[in-house]
């Protein structure tokens, strides 16, 4: 885990060291390496609801993007099945239900169970990528 030793008299030195971190490279790398954890949990939880397996097999992490609030990656079903139905549409039917079908959430529970492993993976990547920095 990263370690910070701060001498109150050297706050300028700390700020200089922190500014040396390349967040534009580091943040996407952390997300890219952590996304497969969430992807695996979504696929596993969707498998119980498969008719053809198209939805579960279409779950993919998208490209990491940067917005005004930071970096993000979306992990979700993509494309359409053999009948032309969008796989994300089917996921929404599972997650929230329909007039004829009760909700059987997949994404919410997958996100919940992925939170700690994803944070651990991101910390691992951060530590690995910054181990040679003197902070």
Rosetta constraint file for C-alpha pairs under 8 A:
AtomPair CA 1 CA 123 HARMONIC 6.98 0.50
AtomPair CA 1 CA 124 HARMONIC 7.35 0.50
AtomPair CA 1 CA 127 HARMONIC 5.95 0.50
AtomPair CA 2 CA 126 HARMONIC 7.86 0.50
AtomPair CA 2 CA 127 HARMONIC 5.68 0.50
AtomPair CA 2 CA 131 HARMONIC 7.87 0.50
AtomPair CA 3 CA 135 HARMONIC 7.93 0.50
AtomPair CA 4 CA 135 HARMONIC 6.36 0.50
AtomPair CA 5 CA 135 HARMONIC 7.37 0.50
AtomPair CA 6 CA 10 HARMONIC 7.19 0.50
AtomPair CA 6 CA 11 HARMONIC 7.34 0.50
AtomPair CA 6 CA 14 HARMONIC 7.15 0.50
AtomPair CA 7 CA 11 HARMONIC 7.00 0.50
AtomPair CA 10 CA 14 HARMONIC 6.52 0.50
AtomPair CA 11 CA 15 HARMONIC 6.18 0.50
AtomPair CA 12 CA 16 HARMONIC 6.19 0.50
AtomPair CA 13 CA 17 HARMONIC 6.24 0.50
AtomPair CA 14 CA 18 HARMONIC 6.14 0.50
AtomPair CA 14 CA 135 HARMONIC 6.53 0.50
AtomPair CA 15 CA 19 HARMONIC 6.06 0.50
AtomPair CA 16 CA 20 HARMONIC 6.46 0.50
AtomPair CA 17 CA 21 HARMONIC 7.21 0.50
AtomPair CA 17 CA 133 HARMONIC 7.90 0.50
AtomPair CA 17 CA 134 HARMONIC 7.10 0.50
AtomPair CA 17 CA 135 HARMONIC 5.63 0.50
AtomPair CA 18 CA 135 HARMONIC 7.20 0.50
AtomPair CA 21 CA 26 HARMONIC 7.87 0.50
AtomPair CA 21 CA 130 HARMONIC 7.89 0.50
AtomPair CA 22 CA 26 HARMONIC 5.98 0.50
AtomPair CA 23 CA 27 HARMONIC 5.45 0.50
AtomPair CA 24 CA 28 HARMONIC 6.97 0.50
AtomPair CA 25 CA 29 HARMONIC 6.39 0.50
AtomPair CA 26 CA 30 HARMONIC 6.22 0.50
AtomPair CA 26 CA 126 HARMONIC 7.15 0.50
AtomPair CA 26 CA 129 HARMONIC 7.46 0.50
AtomPair CA 27 CA 31 HARMONIC 6.36 0.50
AtomPair CA 27 CA 71 HARMONIC 6.77 0.50
AtomPair CA 28 CA 32 HARMONIC 5.97 0.50
AtomPair CA 28 CA 64 HARMONIC 5.97 0.50
AtomPair CA 28 CA 65 HARMONIC 7.91 0.50
AtomPair CA 28 CA 71 HARMONIC 6.85 0.50
AtomPair CA 28 CA 72 HARMONIC 7.90 0.50
AtomPair CA 29 CA 33 HARMONIC 6.19 0.50
AtomPair CA 29 CA 125 HARMONIC 7.58 0.50
AtomPair CA 30 CA 34 HARMONIC 6.23 0.50
AtomPair CA 30 CA 121 HARMONIC 7.55 0.50
AtomPair CA 30 CA 122 HARMONIC 4.92 0.50
AtomPair CA 30 CA 123 HARMONIC 7.92 0.50
AtomPair CA 30 CA 125 HARMONIC 5.72 0.50
AtomPair CA 30 CA 126 HARMONIC 6.84 0.50
AtomPair CA 31 CA 35 HARMONIC 5.90 0.50
AtomPair CA 31 CA 64 HARMONIC 7.21 0.50
AtomPair CA 31 CA 72 HARMONIC 7.29 0.50
AtomPair CA 31 CA 73 HARMONIC 6.65 0.50
AtomPair CA 31 CA 122 HARMONIC 6.89 0.50
AtomPair CA 32 CA 36 HARMONIC 7.70 0.50
AtomPair CA 32 CA 64 HARMONIC 7.10 0.50
AtomPair CA 32 CA 73 HARMONIC 7.71 0.50
AtomPair CA 33 CA 121 HARMONIC 7.24 0.50
AtomPair CA 33 CA 122 HARMONIC 7.39 0.50
AtomPair CA 33 CA 125 HARMONIC 7.72 0.50
AtomPair CA 34 CA 38 HARMONIC 7.43 0.50
AtomPair CA 34 CA 118 HARMONIC 5.27 0.50
AtomPair CA 34 CA 119 HARMONIC 7.86 0.50
AtomPair CA 34 CA 121 HARMONIC 5.71 0.50
AtomPair CA 34 CA 122 HARMONIC 6.15 0.50
AtomPair CA 35 CA 39 HARMONIC 6.20 0.50
AtomPair CA 35 CA 61 HARMONIC 6.32 0.50
AtomPair CA 35 CA 73 HARMONIC 7.44 0.50
AtomPair CA 35 CA 75 HARMONIC 7.00 0.50
AtomPair CA 35 CA 118 HARMONIC 7.48 0.50
AtomPair CA 36 CA 40 HARMONIC 5.97 0.50
AtomPair CA 36 CA 61 HARMONIC 7.37 0.50
AtomPair CA 37 CA 41 HARMONIC 6.51 0.50
AtomPair CA 37 CA 114 HARMONIC 6.56 0.50
AtomPair CA 37 CA 117 HARMONIC 7.26 0.50
AtomPair CA 37 CA 118 HARMONIC 6.49 0.50
AtomPair CA 38 CA 42 HARMONIC 6.18 0.50
AtomPair CA 38 CA 75 HARMONIC 7.19 0.50
AtomPair CA 38 CA 110 HARMONIC 6.70 0.50
AtomPair CA 38 CA 111 HARMONIC 6.58 0.50
AtomPair CA 38 CA 114 HARMONIC 5.58 0.50
AtomPair CA 38 CA 118 HARMONIC 7.45 0.50
AtomPair CA 39 CA 43 HARMONIC 6.16 0.50
AtomPair CA 39 CA 59 HARMONIC 6.53 0.50
AtomPair CA 39 CA 60 HARMONIC 6.53 0.50
AtomPair CA 39 CA 61 HARMONIC 6.92 0.50
AtomPair CA 39 CA 75 HARMONIC 6.20 0.50
AtomPair CA 39 CA 76 HARMONIC 7.68 0.50
AtomPair CA 40 CA 44 HARMONIC 6.06 0.50
AtomPair CA 41 CA 45 HARMONIC 6.08 0.50
AtomPair CA 41 CA 110 HARMONIC 5.31 0.50
AtomPair CA 41 CA 111 HARMONIC 7.94 0.50
AtomPair CA 41 CA 113 HARMONIC 7.79 0.50
AtomPair CA 41 CA 114 HARMONIC 7.08 0.50
AtomPair CA 42 CA 46 HARMONIC 5.98 0.50
AtomPair CA 42 CA 56 HARMONIC 7.64 0.50
AtomPair CA 42 CA 59 HARMONIC 7.43 0.50
AtomPair CA 42 CA 106 HARMONIC 6.61 0.50
AtomPair CA 42 CA 107 HARMONIC 6.22 0.50
AtomPair CA 42 CA 110 HARMONIC 5.42 0.50
AtomPair CA 42 CA 111 HARMONIC 7.99 0.50
AtomPair CA 43 CA 47 HARMONIC 6.09 0.50
AtomPair CA 43 CA 56 HARMONIC 5.01 0.50
AtomPair CA 43 CA 57 HARMONIC 7.03 0.50
AtomPair CA 43 CA 59 HARMONIC 6.62 0.50
AtomPair CA 44 CA 48 HARMONIC 7.54 0.50
AtomPair CA 44 CA 56 HARMONIC 7.84 0.50
AtomPair CA 45 CA 49 HARMONIC 7.94 0.50
AtomPair CA 45 CA 106 HARMONIC 5.80 0.50
AtomPair CA 45 CA 110 HARMONIC 7.03 0.50
AtomPair CA 46 CA 50 HARMONIC 6.67 0.50
AtomPair CA 46 CA 55 HARMONIC 7.66 0.50
AtomPair CA 46 CA 56 HARMONIC 5.59 0.50
AtomPair CA 46 CA 106 HARMONIC 6.27 0.50
AtomPair CA 47 CA 53 HARMONIC 7.04 0.50
AtomPair CA 47 CA 56 HARMONIC 6.08 0.50
AtomPair CA 50 CA 54 HARMONIC 7.73 0.50
AtomPair CA 50 CA 55 HARMONIC 7.40 0.50
AtomPair CA 50 CA 56 HARMONIC 7.27 0.50
AtomPair CA 53 CA 57 HARMONIC 6.11 0.50
AtomPair CA 54 CA 58 HARMONIC 6.12 0.50
AtomPair CA 54 CA 80 HARMONIC 7.87 0.50
AtomPair CA 54 CA 81 HARMONIC 5.59 0.50
AtomPair CA 54 CA 82 HARMONIC 7.87 0.50
AtomPair CA 54 CA 87 HARMONIC 7.32 0.50
AtomPair CA 55 CA 59 HARMONIC 6.83 0.50
AtomPair CA 55 CA 77 HARMONIC 6.08 0.50
AtomPair CA 55 CA 78 HARMONIC 7.73 0.50
AtomPair CA 55 CA 80 HARMONIC 8.00 0.50
AtomPair CA 55 CA 81 HARMONIC 7.09 0.50
AtomPair CA 55 CA 87 HARMONIC 4.97 0.50
AtomPair CA 55 CA 88 HARMONIC 7.59 0.50
AtomPair CA 55 CA 90 HARMONIC 7.39 0.50
AtomPair CA 55 CA 91 HARMONIC 7.57 0.50
AtomPair CA 56 CA 77 HARMONIC 7.04 0.50
AtomPair CA 57 CA 77 HARMONIC 7.93 0.50
AtomPair CA 58 CA 76 HARMONIC 7.88 0.50
AtomPair CA 58 CA 77 HARMONIC 5.02 0.50
AtomPair CA 58 CA 78 HARMONIC 5.31 0.50
AtomPair CA 58 CA 79 HARMONIC 6.87 0.50
AtomPair CA 58 CA 87 HARMONIC 7.29 0.50
AtomPair CA 59 CA 75 HARMONIC 6.71 0.50
AtomPair CA 59 CA 76 HARMONIC 4.98 0.50
AtomPair CA 59 CA 77 HARMONIC 3.94 0.50
AtomPair CA 59 CA 78 HARMONIC 6.12 0.50
AtomPair CA 60 CA 75 HARMONIC 5.52 0.50
AtomPair CA 60 CA 76 HARMONIC 5.72 0.50
AtomPair CA 60 CA 77 HARMONIC 6.27 0.50
AtomPair CA 60 CA 78 HARMONIC 6.90 0.50
AtomPair CA 61 CA 73 HARMONIC 6.75 0.50
AtomPair CA 61 CA 74 HARMONIC 5.66 0.50
AtomPair CA 61 CA 75 HARMONIC 4.12 0.50
AtomPair CA 61 CA 76 HARMONIC 6.55 0.50
AtomPair CA 62 CA 73 HARMONIC 6.12 0.50
AtomPair CA 62 CA 74 HARMONIC 5.40 0.50
AtomPair CA 62 CA 75 HARMONIC 6.16 0.50
AtomPair CA 62 CA 76 HARMONIC 7.93 0.50
AtomPair CA 63 CA 73 HARMONIC 6.33 0.50
AtomPair CA 63 CA 74 HARMONIC 7.61 0.50
AtomPair CA 64 CA 71 HARMONIC 6.79 0.50
AtomPair CA 64 CA 72 HARMONIC 5.62 0.50
AtomPair CA 64 CA 73 HARMONIC 4.64 0.50
AtomPair CA 64 CA 74 HARMONIC 7.62 0.50
AtomPair CA 65 CA 71 HARMONIC 5.63 0.50
AtomPair CA 65 CA 72 HARMONIC 5.52 0.50
AtomPair CA 65 CA 73 HARMONIC 6.44 0.50
AtomPair CA 66 CA 70 HARMONIC 5.55 0.50
AtomPair CA 66 CA 71 HARMONIC 4.28 0.50
AtomPair CA 66 CA 72 HARMONIC 6.32 0.50
AtomPair CA 67 CA 71 HARMONIC 6.13 0.50
AtomPair CA 67 CA 72 HARMONIC 7.65 0.50
AtomPair CA 76 CA 88 HARMONIC 7.01 0.50
AtomPair CA 77 CA 87 HARMONIC 5.50 0.50
AtomPair CA 77 CA 88 HARMONIC 5.06 0.50
AtomPair CA 77 CA 91 HARMONIC 7.36 0.50
AtomPair CA 78 CA 86 HARMONIC 7.35 0.50
AtomPair CA 78 CA 87 HARMONIC 5.85 0.50
AtomPair CA 78 CA 88 HARMONIC 6.22 0.50
AtomPair CA 79 CA 86 HARMONIC 5.83 0.50
AtomPair CA 79 CA 87 HARMONIC 5.98 0.50
AtomPair CA 79 CA 88 HARMONIC 7.76 0.50
AtomPair CA 80 CA 84 HARMONIC 5.25 0.50
AtomPair CA 80 CA 85 HARMONIC 5.14 0.50
AtomPair CA 80 CA 86 HARMONIC 4.11 0.50
AtomPair CA 80 CA 87 HARMONIC 5.26 0.50
AtomPair CA 81 CA 85 HARMONIC 5.45 0.50
AtomPair CA 81 CA 86 HARMONIC 6.41 0.50
AtomPair CA 81 CA 87 HARMONIC 6.41 0.50
AtomPair CA 85 CA 89 HARMONIC 7.30 0.50
AtomPair CA 85 CA 90 HARMONIC 7.56 0.50
AtomPair CA 86 CA 90 HARMONIC 6.66 0.50
AtomPair CA 87 CA 91 HARMONIC 6.35 0.50
AtomPair CA 88 CA 92 HARMONIC 6.24 0.50
AtomPair CA 89 CA 93 HARMONIC 6.39 0.50
AtomPair CA 90 CA 94 HARMONIC 6.39 0.50
AtomPair CA 91 CA 95 HARMONIC 6.05 0.50
AtomPair CA 91 CA 106 HARMONIC 7.68 0.50
AtomPair CA 92 CA 96 HARMONIC 5.87 0.50
AtomPair CA 92 CA 97 HARMONIC 7.40 0.50
AtomPair CA 93 CA 97 HARMONIC 4.82 0.50
AtomPair CA 93 CA 98 HARMONIC 6.03 0.50
AtomPair CA 93 CA 103 HARMONIC 7.25 0.50
AtomPair CA 94 CA 102 HARMONIC 7.86 0.50
AtomPair CA 94 CA 103 HARMONIC 5.56 0.50
AtomPair CA 94 CA 104 HARMONIC 5.14 0.50
AtomPair CA 94 CA 105 HARMONIC 5.88 0.50
AtomPair CA 94 CA 106 HARMONIC 7.00 0.50
AtomPair CA 95 CA 103 HARMONIC 5.47 0.50
AtomPair CA 95 CA 104 HARMONIC 5.51 0.50
AtomPair CA 95 CA 105 HARMONIC 4.00 0.50
AtomPair CA 95 CA 106 HARMONIC 5.88 0.50
AtomPair CA 95 CA 107 HARMONIC 6.80 0.50
AtomPair CA 95 CA 108 HARMONIC 7.78 0.50
AtomPair CA 96 CA 102 HARMONIC 7.45 0.50
AtomPair CA 96 CA 103 HARMONIC 4.72 0.50
AtomPair CA 96 CA 104 HARMONIC 7.13 0.50
AtomPair CA 96 CA 105 HARMONIC 6.80 0.50
AtomPair CA 97 CA 101 HARMONIC 5.29 0.50
AtomPair CA 97 CA 102 HARMONIC 4.58 0.50
AtomPair CA 97 CA 103 HARMONIC 3.80 0.50
AtomPair CA 97 CA 104 HARMONIC 6.90 0.50
AtomPair CA 98 CA 102 HARMONIC 6.35 0.50
AtomPair CA 98 CA 103 HARMONIC 7.34 0.50
AtomPair CA 105 CA 109 HARMONIC 6.74 0.50
AtomPair CA 106 CA 110 HARMONIC 6.09 0.50
AtomPair CA 107 CA 111 HARMONIC 6.03 0.50
AtomPair CA 108 CA 112 HARMONIC 6.23 0.50
AtomPair CA 109 CA 113 HARMONIC 6.16 0.50
AtomPair CA 110 CA 114 HARMONIC 6.04 0.50
AtomPair CA 111 CA 115 HARMONIC 6.15 0.50
AtomPair CA 113 CA 117 HARMONIC 7.95 0.50
AtomPair CA 114 CA 118 HARMONIC 5.81 0.50
AtomPair CA 115 CA 119 HARMONIC 6.18 0.50
AtomPair CA 116 CA 120 HARMONIC 6.10 0.50
AtomPair CA 117 CA 121 HARMONIC 6.13 0.50
AtomPair CA 118 CA 122 HARMONIC 6.14 0.50
AtomPair CA 119 CA 123 HARMONIC 6.13 0.50
AtomPair CA 120 CA 124 HARMONIC 6.13 0.50
AtomPair CA 121 CA 125 HARMONIC 6.25 0.50
AtomPair CA 122 CA 126 HARMONIC 6.14 0.50
AtomPair CA 123 CA 127 HARMONIC 6.05 0.50
AtomPair CA 124 CA 128 HARMONIC 6.11 0.50
AtomPair CA 125 CA 129 HARMONIC 6.00 0.50
AtomPair CA 126 CA 130 HARMONIC 6.03 0.50
AtomPair CA 127 CA 131 HARMONIC 5.63 0.50
